Amino acid sequence: MAIDTPTAPATPVAAQAPQDGRLTGRAKLVLFVLCAAQFMVALDFSVLNVALPVLGDDLGLSRSALQWAVTAFALPSGGFLLLFGRIADLYGRKKLFLTGLALFGAASLLATLAWDPASFLTGRALQGLGAAVIVPTGMSLLTTTFPEGPQRDRALGISGTLLSLGFTVGMVLGGVMTDTLGWRSTMGLLAVAAVIVLALAPSLLPESRTPDRPRLDVPGAITVTGGLLALIYSLSTAAQRGFGGADVWGTLVAGLALLAAFVVVESKASAPLVSLPMLKRRTVAWGNLGGLVTFSMMSTVVFVLTLYLQEVLGLSSFRTGLVFGVQGVMSALAGSYAAKVIGRFGARRTLVGSLLGQGLFIALLLAIGSESGALLATVAVSLASMCHLGAIISYGLTVTSGVPDEEQGLATGLVTTTQQVGITIGIPLLGVLATTQDDLFHGVRTVLLVDAVIVVAAAALVAVGLGRRRA
């Protein structure tokens, strides 16, 4: 995957395209298939959010257990990302990409037909496992199919835009489909999408792998996967029962110990999953911190606002979806101006300013009331999302700036990993503050306060970190 510098196949599909970035007809079809798969995964992160209360009533999931509908997907999708990315590099990206699509489609069908909480959460976990295969292999196929330069820039731009839109479209679609067809239709939509992409992909995508076939870093794969799974499990369990259980603290300590072991292993591995020297770069380290915070904290805001709008204010799934639809439109508007802002102020200043704006507008949400606040929530979350999109674009540019061409693949791989881990840990990390309290409204405001403080603090840290002169 994009964890090391991707090696282009012998004959890239887009190789004969004009050098100004225009794509041939076949290249456009390849891009459509890869972007459709990434869009489908992004959709899955959000399409269920507005359906959670209805889903909980139907399957008998308590409020504190509702977050597992999200976490069961996010846990494997974040935990196995690095492992499957490396396996794809070694044994074939196309082969693993198709396997991930098949698994994702079958899991979506299981979630659609779920008859109890266990079957539904099993389907969601298998969806996450499929996503952990699709995301890194899809990105690697894109970077190895489209040669470096205008073509790849255009392909990555389209892919990034669709990934951003997928989350918002999922919120709107989830509300409409839940109100009209029921929550099961949201999972059925993903099953159909997977079948369509799987039907088109075999004849269009080229196979590619790393030609030198280095050995798989098994100790690194075991420690990072085990560490992420243990850490996310402990936080998710705490969101259900609090931090009083021995299993919560046991898995938390085990997760941190495994991640520490991963750092030691990578420092000695001949073919590491993650290059530690790359992480020592000032722009890479602080840029990824900004990315981790913006993704994790914004996903948490969306989760708790969904509960607030439906369970506190009593809004329908459709009206809740419309709130996030406005958020999506404003984010798209911000995206159209982001390049100009970055061009004027630079990626680093834009990252710091975007994080600060995101934190301040999240703090504005503290003014919502227990009986009214939908309009304020719509305005504040939309403005926060505009800043969030600015942070997404600028942190990616910050991380890859000044990196030699031969290490760009590694840098972009870290950007992707940060994105997935951020989305994964946000909800379980702060969910305990909302879902375990008897007064949901008070719990939501507590989460928003902590969320805002974390984002503003991160903006200050990133500003200091990126502002320091190299020794």
Salt bridges, closest charged atoms under 4 A:
ASP4 OD2 - ARG86 NH1 3.06
ASP20 OD2 - ARG22 NE 2.80
ASP44 OD1 - ARG124 NH1 2.63
ASP58 OD2 - ARG184 NH2 3.57
ASP89 OD2 - ARG86 NH1 4.00
ASP89 OD1 - ARG93 NH2 2.91
ASP247 OD2 - ARG241 NH2 2.53
GLU311 OE1 - ARG63 NE 3.69
GLU407 OE1 - ARG281 NH2 3.30
